């Protein structure tokens, strides 16, 4: 037999990060079952977002949306420089999912479910996708640092890898900003403001 078929397959990193986020969402929904319904609606942030959009505060919506996911993206960026941060990178996507799970339950408990879902879901999914991409890049750099730490491998190429890593995260941050602007404009459209 071919040795390729006998060797176990490595878990795809994309799938592991997506499963981590999905497990977090499920855990968030389960943890929110015993929470106060009005607190859940408030935690979802949708009523506040729509109220801000109705009053013309789309810039505050943009800043709030970008800051929340941007801090998690920054954390993923910094974790990439640690040789042992791989479990933390998986937990970061699970943490994002946990927050989304709590928020999703709050969205369903609020008034105007379809309008609330339209205001919440697109940015939540897109920003989580950006975070998963960032965690994937951080995981790769962490593994590179780990391999450099345990071997006598040549370290001359790491400078180029770090530059490419920083550029990728800059692109992800710009993409996140574009999505946050789209979130603010969508909330404005939903309110008819």
Secondary structure, DSSP 8 states (H G I E B T S, - for coil): --HHHHS-----HHHHHHHHHHHHHHHHHHHGGGS-HHHHHHHH-HHHHHHHHHTT-HHHHHHHHHHHHHHHHHHHHHHTT-TT-HHHHHHHHHHHHHHHHHHHHHHHHSS-HHHHHHHHHHHHHHHHHHHHHHHHHHHHHHHHHHHHHHS----TTHHHHHHHHHHHHHHHHHHHHHHHHHHHHHHHHHHT-
